[in-house]
Every structure is written in C-alpha cells, then in structure tokens.
Amino acid sequence: MYINITDSEIGNNKGSSTALVTYLEKENRLPEKEQKPEHWFNGRDNAITPQQVRVTIDNNIAKLGRNDAKFYLINISPSQKEIGWLKQNYGEQGMAEQLKAFALKVMDGYATNFKRPGIENNNSLLWYGKLENFRYYGHNDLEVKQGQRQRGERKDGEQMHIQIIVSRKDITNTVKLSPMNNSRGRNAEHSAKLGQFDRRAFKQSGETLFDQMFSFDRALKDTMEYALTMKNGNAKEKQQLYAREQQEQSLNYEFDSHKERSLLELLNPGSLLPDGGQVQYNNPDDLIPDPKKKKRGYRR
C-alpha cells in the first residue's frame, strides 16, 4: 500500500486548484471512456462535479497568504496484490466502491492524526477524491531513463488508485491544517498550536486499515516496516528482520504441506497409508467359524 502526500501533481499548490482538478479529469476525456463519467466523491456525496471541487477548494482559504499552501494531494495506491485481492472478493465494480470506502477511512485517520480539537473525522475536512484506473510513465521512472518506455505511456497491469485534494483549511475555514508540519513544538500546548502531523504513522495506519478492513494477509516482505528497515535500518535491525522472514517462510511451508496432505487425503482416502495406500481388510470367509475345528479352552 503506497500512500503519499505531496504539494500537487503538477507542482503548485499556492494558487488556484484549477490546473490540478483539470489534470485529474484526464480519464474522463479518454476516447474509449464510456458515457458515464467518473465523479468526484467525499464523505457526504459521490456525484460531485469538477466545478464544485475547484470553487469550494479555492474559496476555502481564509487568512492564508500568497505564499501559503492552499491544498494538498494525497495519493492512495494499492499494490498489484492488494488490487487482486479486492477484485477476487468484490469483482470489478465492487472493488472500486470498496476502495472509495477505504479512502473515507484513510481520511478519518488523516483528520485524527492532527490531534486538534474539533478535527475528528473526514467530515471535519474539506476534501474530494477521484478514482483513477490508469497510471502513466513519468521522467523519473527507471524504464523511461533506460529507454524501455516512453514518458506518458500507459503502465501495464491493474493500476486502480485514488487521488485526493484536501484543503489546507478545515471544513469551517477557520483551522489551518498542514500535513507537512511534523514539528513537536516546545511543549504539548505549542504542539497543539502547530498542528503536528506524523506522516509515517499516517502511512502505516493506512496499511493496517487495509489489512483489517479486507482481511488481507500481508507478508512481512510487503510491509512498510520491511521497506523502511531495508532502506534505512542498521545491520542488527536488518538481521532481526531477516530472521523473522525466515520464520514466516518456514511456517508458510508447514501450513502449505499440511493443506496439500489434507487435500490429497480428501481426494483419495487412504492414499497416505502404508502398503501403497491399500487398507488391508480380512477375508469375510475367515470370519465364519469352522465347525470342524475344535475350540481351544481349558479341560476340566
């Protein structure tokens, strides 16, 4: 699960949101797009027009200066495995609705991360989400740098994700909220005024939320913890992580072996028994007593 917060997809969040909103409407302009457009959504409505997004975001800027950020862009991008899991459990259309429901919960976490009075959930914020189905190669992608792909070329595979524009000000246009401020301040009171935001905790909460919400069994190698440790961890931390990975692989092997044996026994009862899987039954005739044979017993 990749969750990221940036100034803007097009690099400017200190003025109007018009350029960003227009950019995020790109899939509705595709020639193969069906008549039904993909609307914007939030916790209150799921049929919001781009004009509504632009006007409300641009008017929610009370007491913000010319050089202040007016909005931020949040990117929620599930991995190929996560998208596959949603598709398997909810189908093509169902997974889109589930991902939108997930986005609402992510924005609940965004709100509570500020630890500000009155900022309790996604409805405390002014935000709009847009579901997209495609991604395109940019100049920073390795494939483009190596000449394997062209900039602007559509990426392969499942690429469903959600882009969210969230205002710098809360829904009442009175409280400033900056996810770029991770300062803890001089004390608790000062931190409350600064509105500290723990970006790492926010991203981790999104991963945990996905696993809990969709019963997704995430491998250690696919966790944010693994990626950060391999990138920034010391030798001891990496060694501990490697030991946990080996233990996980061992448990998975034992579990898979047990499942394989259970399935084999279910499909072919007795196949795991000795003697080629044949149960040795007595001849029924052997069970009939022979009258010619004398019974053995004690003589009186």
PAFIPA-633782 format. One line per field, with one value per residue (C-alpha): residue number from 1; residue in one letter; x, y, z. Coordinates in nm, 2 decimals, always signed. Each point is the difference from the previous one (the first is absolute). Last residue first. Layout:
pos <- [NUM  ...]
code <- [a  ...]
px <- [X  ...]
py <- [Y  ...]
pz <- [Z  ...]
//
This chain:
pos <- [300  299  298  297  296  295  294  293  292  291  290  289  288  287  286  285  284  283  282  281  280  279  278  277  276  275  274  273  272  271  270  269  268  267  266  265  264  263  262  261  260  259  258  257  256  255  254  253  252  251  250  249  248  247  246  245  244  243  242  241  240  239  238  237  236  235  234  233  232  231  230  229  228  227  226  225  224  223  222  221  220  219  218  217  216  215  214  213  212  211  210  209  208  207  206  205  204  203  202  201  200  199  198  197  196  195  194  193  192  191  190  189  188  187  186  185  184  183  182  181  180  179  178  177  176  175  174  173  172  171  170  169  168  167  166  165  164  163  162  161  160  159  158  157  156  155  154  153  152  151  150  149  148  147  146  145  144  143  142  141  140  139  138  137  136  135  134  133  132  131  130  129  128  127  126  125  124  123  122  121  120  119  118  117  116  115  114  113  112  111  110  109  108  107  106  105  104  103  102  101  100  99  98  97  96  95  94  93  92  91  90  89  88  87  86  85  84  83  82  81  80  79  78  77  76  75  74  73  72  71  70  69  68  67  66  65  64  63  62  61  60  59  58  57  56  55  54  53  52  51  50  49  48  47  46  45  44  43  42  41  40  39  38  37  36  35  34  33  32  31  30  29  28  27  26  25  24  23  22  21  20  19  18  17  16  15  14  13  12  11  10  9  8  7  6  5  4  3  2  1]
code <- [r  r  y  g  r  k  k  k  k  p  d  p  i  l  d  d  p  n  n  y  q  v  q  g  g  d  p  l  l  s  g  p  n  l  l  e  l  l  s  r  e  k  h  s  d  f  e  y  n  l  s  q  e  q  q  e  r  a  y  l  q  q  k  e  k  a  n  g  n  k  m  t  l  a  y  e  m  t  d  k  l  a  r  d  f  s  f  m  q  d  f  l  t  e  g  s  q  k  f  a  r  r  d  f  q  g  l  k  a  s  h  e  a  n  r  g  r  s  n  n  m  p  s  l  k  v  t  n  t  i  d  k  r  s  v  i  i  q  i  h  m  q  e  g  d  k  r  e  g  r  q  r  q  g  q  k  v  e  l  d  n  h  g  y  y  r  f  n  e  l  k  g  y  w  l  l  s  n  n  n  e  i  g  p  r  k  f  n  t  a  y  g  d  m  v  k  l  a  f  a  k  l  q  e  a  m  g  q  e  g  y  n  q  k  l  w  g  i  e  k  q  s  p  s  i  n  i  l  y  f  k  a  d  n  r  g  l  k  a  i  n  n  d  i  t  v  r  v  q  q  p  t  i  a  n  d  r  g  n  f  w  h  e  p  k  q  e  k  e  p  l  r  n  e  k  e  l  y  t  v  l  a  t  s  s  g  k  n  n  g  i  e  s  d  t  i  n  i  y  m]
px <- [-1.20  +0.19  +0.07  -0.07  +0.06  -0.30  +0.02  +0.02  -0.25  -0.28  +0.21  -0.10  -0.08  +0.23  +0.25  -0.26  -0.03  +0.37  +0.16  +0.06  +0.34  -0.04  +0.19  +0.20  +0.29  +0.08  +0.00  -0.28  +0.02  -0.23  -0.26  -0.27  +0.09  -0.15  -0.03  +0.33  +0.18  -0.17  +0.11  +0.35  +0.03  -0.15  +0.25  +0.29  -0.13  -0.01  +0.35  +0.14  -0.18  +0.15  +0.35  -0.05  -0.11  +0.30  +0.24  -0.16  +0.02  +0.37  +0.05  -0.16  +0.23  +0.30  -0.12  -0.04  +0.35  +0.16  -0.16  -0.34  -0.05  -0.10  -0.05  -0.17  -0.23  -0.11  -0.06  -0.19  -0.22  -0.11  +0.02  +0.30  -0.18  -0.29  -0.33  -0.31  -0.28  -0.32  -0.15  -0.05  +0.27  +0.28  -0.10  -0.01  +0.35  +0.14  -0.18  +0.12  +0.36  -0.04  -0.14  +0.26  +0.27  -0.16  -0.02  -0.18  +0.05  -0.27  +0.23  -0.24  -0.03  +0.38  +0.03  -0.23  +0.18  +0.34  +0.28  -0.16  -0.04  +0.09  -0.15  -0.15  -0.05  -0.35  -0.11  -0.33  -0.11  -0.33  -0.27  -0.14  -0.28  +0.09  +0.36  +0.26  +0.29  -0.26  +0.02  +0.03  -0.01  +0.13  -0.12  +0.15  -0.07  +0.32  -0.06  +0.26  +0.20  +0.10  -0.13  +0.26  +0.04  +0.38  +0.11  +0.11  +0.31  +0.24  +0.19  -0.12  -0.36  +0.01  +0.16  -0.30  +0.10  -0.11  -0.35  -0.18  -0.37  -0.26  -0.35  -0.32  -0.07  -0.23  -0.04  -0.03  -0.11  +0.09  -0.11  +0.06  -0.20  -0.21  +0.31  +0.01  +0.06  +0.15  -0.19  +0.30  +0.32  +0.20  +0.12  +0.00  -0.38  -0.08  +0.24  -0.14  -0.35  +0.13  +0.13  -0.34  -0.17  +0.27  -0.09  -0.37  +0.13  +0.21  -0.30  -0.21  +0.27  +0.03  -0.37  +0.01  +0.27  -0.09  -0.02  +0.22  +0.23  +0.01  +0.09  +0.28  +0.13  +0.02  +0.19  +0.25  +0.05  +0.07  -0.25  +0.06  -0.15  +0.15  -0.08  +0.03  +0.02  -0.19  +0.05  +0.37  +0.11  +0.20  -0.29  -0.11  -0.28  -0.24  -0.31  +0.09  -0.31  -0.12  +0.24  -0.09  -0.37  +0.02  +0.23  -0.18  -0.34  +0.12  +0.14  -0.35  -0.09  -0.21  +0.12  -0.12  +0.05  +0.32  +0.17  -0.04  +0.10  -0.18  +0.12  -0.19  -0.28  +0.02  +0.28  +0.36  +0.17  +0.09  +0.15  -0.13  -0.15  +0.34  +0.17  -0.23  +0.29  +0.19  -0.30  -0.02  +0.37  +0.00  -0.31  +0.13  +0.08  +0.32  +0.26  -0.04  +0.24  +0.20  -0.23  -0.09  -0.03  +0.17  +0.04  -0.13  +0.06  -0.17  +0.14  -0.15]
py <- [-7.99  +0.09  +0.36  +0.14  -0.04  -0.04  -0.29  +0.07  -0.20  +0.26  +0.27  +0.35  +0.26  +0.30  -0.14  -0.01  +0.38  +0.02  +0.26  +0.35  +0.15  +0.37  +0.08  +0.33  -0.16  -0.23  +0.29  +0.26  +0.34  -0.09  -0.13  +0.23  +0.14  +0.35  +0.09  -0.16  +0.19  +0.32  -0.05  -0.08  +0.31  +0.22  -0.14  +0.07  +0.35  +0.07  -0.14  +0.21  +0.31  -0.05  -0.04  +0.31  +0.21  -0.12  +0.09  +0.35  +0.05  -0.09  +0.24  +0.28  -0.07  +0.02  +0.32  +0.16  -0.11  +0.13  +0.34  +0.10  +0.27  -0.17  -0.36  +0.12  +0.24  -0.26  -0.27  +0.23  +0.11  -0.36  -0.21  -0.21  -0.09  -0.15  +0.16  -0.22  +0.23  -0.02  +0.29  +0.26  -0.13  -0.03  +0.33  +0.18  -0.12  +0.13  +0.34  +0.02  -0.04  +0.30  +0.22  -0.11  +0.09  +0.34  +0.10  +0.33  +0.28  +0.27  +0.28  +0.13  -0.35  -0.03  +0.32  -0.13  -0.33  +0.16  +0.16  -0.11  -0.35  +0.10  -0.23  +0.28  -0.12  -0.13  +0.36  +0.08  +0.36  +0.04  +0.25  -0.09  -0.20  -0.32  +0.02  +0.22  -0.13  -0.16  -0.37  -0.12  -0.38  -0.23  -0.36  -0.31  -0.28  -0.10  -0.37  -0.10  +0.19  +0.37  +0.25  +0.19  +0.37  -0.02  -0.27  -0.34  -0.22  +0.30  -0.07  +0.33  -0.07  -0.35  +0.14  +0.24  +0.36  +0.14  -0.13  -0.32  +0.00  -0.14  -0.12  -0.07  +0.32  +0.07  +0.37  +0.12  +0.34  +0.17  +0.26  -0.15  -0.05  -0.25  -0.22  -0.05  +0.18  +0.34  +0.18  +0.01  -0.06  -0.33  +0.05  -0.38  -0.01  +0.17  -0.22  -0.31  +0.09  +0.08  -0.36  -0.12  +0.19  -0.14  -0.35  +0.06  +0.12  -0.32  -0.20  +0.17  -0.07  -0.36  -0.06  +0.10  -0.25  -0.27  +0.02  -0.29  -0.08  +0.36  +0.12  -0.26  +0.08  +0.37  -0.08  -0.23  +0.27  +0.25  +0.25  +0.37  +0.28  +0.33  +0.31  +0.34  +0.31  +0.34  +0.37  +0.01  +0.34  +0.23  +0.24  +0.00  -0.21  +0.18  -0.16  -0.25  -0.21  +0.18  -0.18  -0.34  +0.07  +0.13  -0.26  -0.30  +0.13  +0.05  -0.35  -0.13  -0.20  -0.32  -0.20  +0.23  +0.05  -0.19  +0.10  -0.07  +0.12  -0.14  -0.26  +0.08  -0.22  +0.02  -0.26  +0.11  -0.14  +0.35  +0.10  +0.33  -0.14  -0.16  +0.35  +0.15  +0.00  +0.25  +0.24  -0.02  +0.06  +0.30  +0.16  -0.04  +0.37  +0.13  -0.13  -0.36  -0.02  -0.31  -0.16  -0.30  +0.24  +0.08  -0.37  -0.26  -0.37  -0.33  -0.31  -0.33]
pz <- [+3.31  -0.31  -0.06  -0.34  -0.36  -0.22  -0.23  -0.37  -0.20  +0.06  -0.17  +0.12  -0.27  +0.04  -0.24  -0.27  +0.02  -0.10  +0.23  -0.13  -0.07  -0.08  -0.32  -0.01  -0.17  +0.30  +0.25  +0.03  -0.17  -0.28  +0.24  -0.13  -0.34  -0.05  +0.37  +0.09  -0.28  +0.12  +0.36  -0.11  -0.21  +0.28  +0.24  -0.24  -0.05  +0.37  +0.06  -0.29  +0.13  +0.34  -0.14  -0.22  +0.30  +0.21  -0.28  -0.02  +0.37  -0.01  -0.29  +0.20  +0.29  -0.23  -0.16  +0.34  +0.10  -0.32  +0.03  -0.15  -0.26  -0.32  +0.11  +0.31  -0.18  -0.25  +0.26  +0.23  -0.29  -0.04  -0.31  +0.11  +0.32  -0.20  +0.03  +0.06  -0.11  +0.21  -0.20  +0.27  +0.23  -0.27  -0.16  +0.33  +0.09  -0.32  +0.04  +0.37  -0.12  -0.24  +0.27  +0.26  -0.25  -0.07  +0.37  -0.01  +0.25  +0.02  +0.09  +0.26  +0.16  -0.01  +0.20  +0.27  +0.02  +0.03  -0.21  -0.33  -0.13  -0.36  -0.26  -0.21  -0.36  +0.08  +0.05  +0.15  +0.05  +0.19  -0.09  -0.34  +0.17  -0.20  +0.10  -0.17  -0.21  -0.23  -0.10  -0.36  -0.01  -0.27  +0.01  -0.16  -0.25  -0.19  -0.08  -0.26  -0.25  +0.02  -0.26  -0.20  +0.10  +0.00  -0.23  +0.12  -0.02  -0.05  +0.32  +0.16  -0.11  +0.16  +0.32  +0.05  +0.07  -0.34  +0.05  -0.11  +0.02  +0.24  -0.07  +0.18  +0.19  +0.29  +0.10  +0.36  +0.13  +0.33  +0.24  +0.34  +0.32  -0.19  -0.04  +0.38  +0.34  -0.07  +0.28  +0.23  -0.18  +0.02  -0.36  -0.06  +0.07  -0.33  -0.22  +0.17  -0.09  -0.35  -0.02  +0.11  -0.29  -0.24  +0.10  -0.10  -0.33  -0.04  +0.08  -0.27  -0.26  +0.12  -0.05  -0.37  -0.10  +0.25  +0.38  +0.14  -0.29  -0.11  +0.34  +0.04  -0.35  +0.09  +0.32  -0.19  -0.27  +0.27  +0.12  -0.09  +0.22  -0.11  +0.22  -0.16  +0.21  +0.01  +0.04  +0.08  +0.12  -0.23  -0.07  +0.36  +0.16  +0.23  -0.15  -0.28  -0.05  -0.31  -0.24  +0.14  -0.03  -0.35  -0.14  +0.14  -0.10  -0.35  -0.01  +0.06  +0.31  -0.02  +0.30  +0.28  +0.37  +0.09  -0.32  -0.37  -0.35  -0.30  -0.25  -0.32  -0.15  -0.38  -0.02  -0.02  -0.32  -0.12  +0.34  +0.13  +0.32  +0.07  +0.00  +0.26  +0.25  -0.22  +0.00  +0.38  +0.03  -0.24  +0.17  +0.36  +0.02  +0.15  +0.25  -0.09  -0.29  -0.12  -0.25  +0.21  +0.30  +0.33  +0.07  +0.25  -0.07  +0.07  -0.16  +0.11]
//
